[in-house]
């Protein structure tokens, strides 16, 4: 009987020890239960950016999308919900490569691909023949755009002006002027000297562009022009 009591006591003590060990394991921090995560390695969930599919419902003016392997810019759009049939988005868009403008319709909610276009700030430094030369002021690397690529925007382009160059697949496809440009009047009829009198007159700017300015603006004045519309904004 003594032997049986001794055996039962040993079994009971072993059970208590095992339970205590299990309880101790549960109370220990997770770092003690599993191998430590390598230093510097963030949790998997935070190391990946969640990607969202774009649809035609995301289209807006200025949006860049890729269609048939080419980058396009949305110029106009209209969401249409006809009385019968499926809704759609009617767009007018311009091909960055060819410059062609077309109208294209997308089914509402259809998947679209955004064009991977990067932007870099470069300074327009000078014109070399029919090419406009832009420089990266950090690396001093030069980028060139043909006169045909610049088009009418050269009317507002002045040496020393910071512009935004657009890149797609490693090539320059377009550039953006500052919205507001500051230019000097080189030719104009004598100013009236009184802004209250109203009236406008044509004035030639240092780039050769001709704009209508208030009658009080004089030769040598600096004026602010909206490069998107070519309209006079104010005297600088």
C-alpha beads as a LAMMPS data file, in Angstrom:
LAMMPS data file: protein, C-alpha beads

236 atoms
235 bonds

1 atom types
1 bond types

-500.0 500.0 xlo xhi
-500.0 500.0 ylo yhi
-500.0 500.0 zlo zhi

Masses

1 110.0

Atoms # bond

1 1 1 0.000 0.000 0.000
2 1 1 2.854 2.352 0.807
3 1 1 4.366 1.615 -2.570
4 1 1 1.062 2.389 -4.300
5 1 1 0.723 5.664 -2.368
6 1 1 4.288 6.589 -3.343
7 1 1 3.583 5.840 -7.022
8 1 1 0.345 7.837 -6.990
9 1 1 2.093 10.779 -5.346
10 1 1 4.880 10.735 -7.938
11 1 1 2.356 10.670 -10.772
12 1 1 0.396 13.547 -9.208
13 1 1 3.549 15.626 -8.759
14 1 1 4.616 14.984 -12.350
15 1 1 1.177 16.097 -13.585
16 1 1 1.374 19.302 -11.558
17 1 1 4.864 20.010 -12.911
18 1 1 3.701 19.448 -16.482
19 1 1 0.686 21.694 -16.025
20 1 1 2.834 24.347 -14.385
21 1 1 5.263 24.135 -17.289
22 1 1 2.418 24.545 -19.784
23 1 1 1.033 27.475 -17.808
24 1 1 4.495 29.038 -17.686
25 1 1 4.829 28.649 -21.448
26 1 1 1.518 30.396 -21.986
27 1 1 2.576 33.295 -19.791
28 1 1 5.915 33.768 -21.519
29 1 1 6.114 36.449 -24.259
30 1 1 5.825 35.184 -27.863
31 1 1 9.516 35.884 -28.440
32 1 1 10.283 32.991 -26.082
33 1 1 7.954 30.582 -27.865
34 1 1 9.177 31.064 -31.426
35 1 1 12.390 31.866 -33.169
36 1 1 13.208 35.554 -33.113
37 1 1 12.346 37.555 -36.262
38 1 1 15.495 38.713 -38.103
39 1 1 16.450 42.258 -37.150
40 1 1 15.519 44.956 -39.630
41 1 1 12.843 42.850 -41.314
42 1 1 9.396 44.405 -41.016
43 1 1 6.283 42.252 -40.698
44 1 1 5.150 40.882 -44.032
45 1 1 1.947 42.899 -43.942
46 1 1 3.815 46.248 -43.730
47 1 1 6.451 45.418 -46.350
48 1 1 4.048 45.261 -49.269
49 1 1 1.997 48.169 -50.610
50 1 1 -1.580 47.282 -51.308
51 1 1 -2.431 47.719 -54.972
52 1 1 -5.782 48.994 -56.157
53 1 1 -7.164 48.321 -59.620
54 1 1 -8.192 51.442 -61.507
55 1 1 -11.420 51.661 -63.417
56 1 1 -12.894 54.054 -65.942
57 1 1 -14.734 55.662 -63.023
58 1 1 -11.352 57.087 -61.906
59 1 1 -10.864 59.022 -65.148
60 1 1 -10.469 62.783 -64.790
61 1 1 -8.887 65.653 -66.726
62 1 1 -5.093 65.309 -66.760
63 1 1 -5.189 61.579 -65.982
64 1 1 -2.489 59.544 -67.761
65 1 1 -3.410 56.103 -69.026
66 1 1 -1.855 53.497 -71.273
67 1 1 -3.873 52.237 -74.210
68 1 1 -2.542 49.839 -76.872
69 1 1 0.995 50.218 -75.529
70 1 1 1.082 54.023 -75.726
71 1 1 0.686 56.797 -73.119
72 1 1 -2.324 59.104 -73.383
73 1 1 -3.504 62.169 -71.481
74 1 1 -7.177 62.811 -70.763
75 1 1 -8.230 66.249 -72.048
76 1 1 -11.989 65.976 -71.520
77 1 1 -14.360 63.402 -70.079
78 1 1 -18.056 62.901 -69.471
79 1 1 -19.849 60.202 -67.493
80 1 1 -22.983 59.181 -69.398
81 1 1 -25.911 57.211 -67.939
82 1 1 -28.383 56.578 -70.753
83 1 1 -31.987 55.653 -70.067
84 1 1 -31.373 52.279 -71.651
85 1 1 -28.160 50.339 -71.822
86 1 1 -24.984 50.426 -69.760
87 1 1 -23.343 53.594 -68.500
88 1 1 -20.091 54.694 -70.132
89 1 1 -17.374 57.350 -70.022
90 1 1 -16.786 59.451 -73.125
91 1 1 -13.279 60.919 -73.330
92 1 1 -11.103 63.108 -75.493
93 1 1 -7.453 62.227 -75.111
94 1 1 -4.070 63.065 -76.613
95 1 1 -1.288 60.639 -77.506
96 1 1 1.949 61.806 -75.844
97 1 1 4.073 60.226 -78.585
98 1 1 2.302 61.260 -81.791
99 1 1 0.377 64.267 -80.532
100 1 1 -2.820 62.904 -82.100
101 1 1 -6.113 63.651 -80.359
102 1 1 -8.932 61.111 -80.446
103 1 1 -12.283 60.469 -78.800
104 1 1 -12.644 57.158 -77.003
105 1 1 -15.445 55.581 -74.990
106 1 1 -14.936 53.319 -71.967
107 1 1 -17.576 51.136 -70.367
108 1 1 -18.347 52.381 -66.861
109 1 1 -16.396 50.399 -64.279
110 1 1 -14.096 48.747 -66.839
111 1 1 -10.477 48.223 -65.809
112 1 1 -7.910 50.692 -67.161
113 1 1 -4.133 50.878 -66.899
114 1 1 -2.475 54.024 -65.621
115 1 1 0.582 55.069 -67.637
116 1 1 3.780 54.909 -65.597
117 1 1 4.972 58.476 -66.117
118 1 1 7.646 60.080 -63.945
119 1 1 8.378 63.785 -63.596
120 1 1 11.654 65.647 -63.105
121 1 1 12.329 69.352 -62.697
122 1 1 14.818 70.739 -65.216
123 1 1 15.878 74.283 -66.063
124 1 1 15.574 75.581 -69.606
125 1 1 19.077 76.870 -70.338
126 1 1 19.267 77.717 -74.043
127 1 1 18.089 76.907 -77.551
128 1 1 20.474 75.003 -79.832
129 1 1 19.217 75.335 -83.405
130 1 1 15.796 73.686 -83.430
131 1 1 16.280 72.036 -80.045
132 1 1 15.478 73.308 -76.576
133 1 1 18.055 72.307 -73.972
134 1 1 17.071 71.600 -70.357
135 1 1 19.578 70.947 -67.580
136 1 1 19.465 69.043 -64.315
137 1 1 21.058 71.510 -61.890
138 1 1 22.261 68.681 -59.662
139 1 1 23.940 66.383 -62.179
140 1 1 24.285 68.998 -64.984
141 1 1 22.930 66.399 -67.376
142 1 1 21.248 67.896 -70.439
143 1 1 17.945 66.837 -71.978
144 1 1 16.688 68.062 -75.349
145 1 1 13.284 68.613 -76.885
146 1 1 12.646 69.327 -80.549
147 1 1 10.880 72.504 -81.580
148 1 1 7.953 70.414 -82.798
149 1 1 7.626 68.908 -79.299
150 1 1 7.590 72.312 -77.622
151 1 1 5.115 73.837 -80.067
152 1 1 3.361 77.075 -79.142
153 1 1 4.544 76.808 -75.565
154 1 1 7.853 78.347 -76.628
155 1 1 6.047 81.697 -76.520
156 1 1 6.198 81.507 -72.733
157 1 1 9.541 79.733 -72.383
158 1 1 12.347 81.874 -70.993
159 1 1 15.967 80.964 -70.260
160 1 1 16.460 80.106 -66.598
161 1 1 12.853 78.922 -66.193
162 1 1 12.237 75.719 -64.210
163 1 1 10.019 73.254 -66.083
164 1 1 8.745 69.751 -65.425
165 1 1 9.841 67.055 -67.887
166 1 1 7.699 63.925 -68.233
167 1 1 9.326 60.525 -68.837
168 1 1 7.782 57.273 -70.029
169 1 1 9.841 54.119 -70.577
170 1 1 13.014 56.153 -70.181
171 1 1 12.211 58.767 -72.839
172 1 1 10.973 62.338 -72.636
173 1 1 7.419 62.549 -73.894
174 1 1 6.340 66.037 -72.789
175 1 1 7.028 68.953 -70.493
176 1 1 5.007 71.322 -68.352
177 1 1 5.576 75.038 -67.992
178 1 1 4.993 76.827 -64.701
179 1 1 1.338 77.844 -64.594
180 1 1 2.359 81.463 -63.987
181 1 1 5.277 82.903 -65.972
182 1 1 6.916 86.287 -65.494
183 1 1 7.940 88.100 -68.680
184 1 1 9.068 91.616 -69.596
185 1 1 7.222 93.899 -72.016
186 1 1 9.530 94.943 -74.871
187 1 1 7.077 96.748 -77.152
188 1 1 3.815 98.582 -76.409
189 1 1 2.093 101.869 -76.933
190 1 1 2.818 104.419 -74.193
191 1 1 0.967 103.667 -70.970
192 1 1 -1.983 105.798 -69.851
193 1 1 -0.737 105.958 -66.283
194 1 1 -4.194 105.523 -64.784
195 1 1 -5.468 102.021 -64.202
196 1 1 -8.967 103.317 -63.527
197 1 1 -9.481 104.324 -67.156
198 1 1 -9.665 100.709 -68.288
199 1 1 -9.040 99.539 -71.840
200 1 1 -6.433 97.156 -73.231
201 1 1 -3.721 97.196 -75.863
202 1 1 -1.404 94.642 -77.484
203 1 1 2.062 94.251 -76.026
204 1 1 5.063 92.245 -77.191
205 1 1 6.930 90.261 -74.557
206 1 1 10.599 89.307 -74.428
207 1 1 9.858 85.880 -75.882
208 1 1 8.100 87.402 -78.916
209 1 1 4.605 86.565 -77.705
210 1 1 1.927 89.219 -78.135
211 1 1 -0.745 89.566 -75.447
212 1 1 -3.425 92.062 -74.543
213 1 1 -2.527 94.068 -71.449
214 1 1 -4.184 96.941 -69.593
215 1 1 -3.505 100.372 -71.062
216 1 1 -1.367 101.412 -68.065
217 1 1 1.267 98.712 -68.727
218 1 1 4.437 100.169 -70.234
219 1 1 7.645 98.997 -71.899
220 1 1 9.986 97.528 -69.302
221 1 1 7.192 96.342 -67.020
222 1 1 7.201 92.749 -65.857
223 1 1 3.844 91.022 -66.230
224 1 1 2.451 87.698 -65.063
225 1 1 0.916 85.445 -67.745
226 1 1 -1.132 82.269 -67.347
227 1 1 0.808 79.826 -69.556
228 1 1 -2.270 77.613 -69.997
229 1 1 -4.394 80.322 -71.584
230 1 1 -1.895 82.999 -72.605
231 1 1 -3.935 85.562 -70.683
232 1 1 -2.526 88.534 -68.802
233 1 1 -2.930 88.133 -65.023
234 1 1 -1.335 91.162 -63.418
235 1 1 1.698 93.386 -63.359
236 1 1 4.534 91.772 -61.392

Bonds

1 1 1 2
2 1 2 3
3 1 3 4
4 1 4 5
5 1 5 6
6 1 6 7
7 1 7 8
8 1 8 9
9 1 9 10
10 1 10 11
11 1 11 12
12 1 12 13
13 1 13 14
14 1 14 15
15 1 15 16
16 1 16 17
17 1 17 18
18 1 18 19
19 1 19 20
20 1 20 21
21 1 21 22
22 1 22 23
23 1 23 24
24 1 24 25
25 1 25 26
26 1 26 27
27 1 27 28
28 1 28 29
29 1 29 30
30 1 30 31
31 1 31 32
32 1 32 33
33 1 33 34
34 1 34 35
35 1 35 36
36 1 36 37
37 1 37 38
38 1 38 39
39 1 39 40
40 1 40 41
41 1 41 42
42 1 42 43
43 1 43 44
44 1 44 45
45 1 45 46
46 1 46 47
47 1 47 48
48 1 48 49
49 1 49 50
50 1 50 51
51 1 51 52
52 1 52 53
53 1 53 54
54 1 54 55
55 1 55 56
56 1 56 57
57 1 57 58
58 1 58 59
59 1 59 60
60 1 60 61
61 1 61 62
62 1 62 63
63 1 63 64
64 1 64 65
65 1 65 66
66 1 66 67
67 1 67 68
68 1 68 69
69 1 69 70
70 1 70 71
71 1 71 72
72 1 72 73
73 1 73 74
74 1 74 75
75 1 75 76
76 1 76 77
77 1 77 78
78 1 78 79
79 1 79 80
80 1 80 81
81 1 81 82
82 1 82 83
83 1 83 84
84 1 84 85
85 1 85 86
86 1 86 87
87 1 87 88
88 1 88 89
89 1 89 90
90 1 90 91
91 1 91 92
92 1 92 93
93 1 93 94
94 1 94 95
95 1 95 96
96 1 96 97
97 1 97 98
98 1 98 99
99 1 99 100
100 1 100 101
101 1 101 102
102 1 102 103
103 1 103 104
104 1 104 105
105 1 105 106
106 1 106 107
107 1 107 108
108 1 108 109
109 1 109 110
110 1 110 111
111 1 111 112
112 1 112 113
113 1 113 114
114 1 114 115
115 1 115 116
116 1 116 117
117 1 117 118
118 1 118 119
119 1 119 120
120 1 120 121
121 1 121 122
122 1 122 123
123 1 123 124
124 1 124 125
125 1 125 126
126 1 126 127
127 1 127 128
128 1 128 129
129 1 129 130
130 1 130 131
131 1 131 132
132 1 132 133
133 1 133 134
134 1 134 135
135 1 135 136
136 1 136 137
137 1 137 138
138 1 138 139
139 1 139 140
140 1 140 141
141 1 141 142
142 1 142 143
143 1 143 144
144 1 144 145
145 1 145 146
146 1 146 147
147 1 147 148
148 1 148 149
149 1 149 150
150 1 150 151
151 1 151 152
152 1 152 153
153 1 153 154
154 1 154 155
155 1 155 156
156 1 156 157
157 1 157 158
158 1 158 159
159 1 159 160
160 1 160 161
161 1 161 162
162 1 162 163
163 1 163 164
164 1 164 165
165 1 165 166
166 1 166 167
167 1 167 168
168 1 168 169
169 1 169 170
170 1 170 171
171 1 171 172
172 1 172 173
173 1 173 174
174 1 174 175
175 1 175 176
176 1 176 177
177 1 177 178
178 1 178 179
179 1 179 180
180 1 180 181
181 1 181 182
182 1 182 183
183 1 183 184
184 1 184 185
185 1 185 186
186 1 186 187
187 1 187 188
188 1 188 189
189 1 189 190
190 1 190 191
191 1 191 192
192 1 192 193
193 1 193 194
194 1 194 195
195 1 195 196
196 1 196 197
197 1 197 198
198 1 198 199
199 1 199 200
200 1 200 201
201 1 201 202
202 1 202 203
203 1 203 204
204 1 204 205
205 1 205 206
206 1 206 207
207 1 207 208
208 1 208 209
209 1 209 210
210 1 210 211
211 1 211 212
212 1 212 213
213 1 213 214
214 1 214 215
215 1 215 216
216 1 216 217
217 1 217 218
218 1 218 219
219 1 219 220
220 1 220 221
221 1 221 222
222 1 222 223
223 1 223 224
224 1 224 225
225 1 225 226
226 1 226 227
227 1 227 228
228 1 228 229
229 1 229 230
230 1 230 231
231 1 231 232
232 1 232 233
233 1 233 234
234 1 234 235
235 1 235 236
